[in-house]
């Protein structure tokens, strides 16, 4: 049987453990709240960027400065017949994705020609990708 002093010591240790657990729970709660706030801000930023891009697309369609395929796609987006997810992953956006891919390739070529640090980083990335493909799945 434990002596009263030993029981008091164990009780004090238990209280300290509970106190530390409460502090950790409070820290975790605060960190989760901060993360949620950050995610809300990021979601709002993305939503604002999407809204801006949609406005620009609508303006381009109204001005007639887009090709017929892009105009048709924009009209479907405005009517809600397709989503941006459909555009980015489905058949709806295949031509647009191809155009964007061509534009990215042009930008990469320009950056490789004019920015040596970009060229070095790009070469390193290409080598790493080739190594991963060689290793297989």
N, C-alpha and C positions, 0 to 999 in steps of 0.2 A: 504494500500500500504506500502511496506517495505521501511524503511529509507535507505539512501545510506550506512550508517555504518552497518546496519543489512544485507544488500545485500552483502557487502564486507565480512562480517563474514561468511555468508553462502557459498560464493564463495571460501573462504579460506578453509572452512571445506570440501567442495566438492573436492577441489584440493588435500587435505590430504587423503581423502578416495580413490581417483583415484591413488595417489602415493602408498598407501598401497596395493591396488589391483594389481598394476604393480609389486611391490616387491613380493607379494605372487605368482603371475603368473610366475615370474622369478624363484622363489624357487621351484615351482612345476615342471617347465620345467627342472631345474637342477636335481631334484630328479628323474624325469622320464628318463633323459639321463643316470644318474648313474645306475638306475635299468636296463635299456637296456644294458648297458655295462656289468653289472654283469650277466645278463641272457646270453649274448653272450659268456662270459667266461665260464659259467657253461655248456652251450651247447657244447662248444669246448672241455671241460673236458670230458663230457659224450661221445662225438664223438670219442675222443682219446681212452677212455676206451673201447668203443665198438670195435674200430679198433684193439686194442690190444687183446681183447678176441677173435675176429675173426681170427687173426693171430695165436694165440695159438691153437685154434680149428683146423685150417688148418694144423698146424705143427703136432698136435696129430693124425690127420687123415693120414697124409703122413707117420708118423712113425708106424701107425697101432696100436696105443695104445688106441683106442676107440672101443666100441662094434659095431656090424654091424648096429644097429638101429641109433646110434649116428652118425656114418659115413654117413649113408643115409641122415639124417637130415642135417648134415653139408654140404653135396654136394648140397642139395636143396637150402640151404642158399647162398652158393657160386654162384650158377647159377641164383639166384634171383627168384626162384620159390616160396619161402616162405620168409617172413620177420621175424625179431625177435619178432614183435608184434604177428604174427601168432603162433610162438613157445610159447610165454608166455600166449596166451589166447585161442588158437584153439586146434583142435585135433592133429595137427602135433607135438606138444611138450608135449603131455600128459605123455609119459613115462619119458621124461627128467624132467618134473616138478615133477613127482613122485620121481625120484632119488634125485633131489635137496631137496625135502621135507624130504626124509629119512636122507640126510646128515645134514640138519638143525636140525632135531630132535636129531641126534647123538651129534651134537655140543652143543645143549641146555642141553642135559643130562650131558655132560662132564662139562659144565660151572656150572650147578646146583650142581654138586658133588664137585667142586673145588673152587667156588667163592661165598662166602656167600652174598655179596652185590648184585650179579646177581640173586641169588636164591630169596632174599627178593623182589627185583624189579619184578622178574618174577611172584612170588606168588601174589604180589599186582596187577599186570596186569591181571592175571588169575581171581582174585576175581572181579575186575572191569568189565571184560568181562562177567562173570557169572551174575553179577547184571544187566548189560545192557540186556542180553538175557532174564532174568526174567521179566524185565519191558516190554518187547515186543516191537513191532514196533512203 
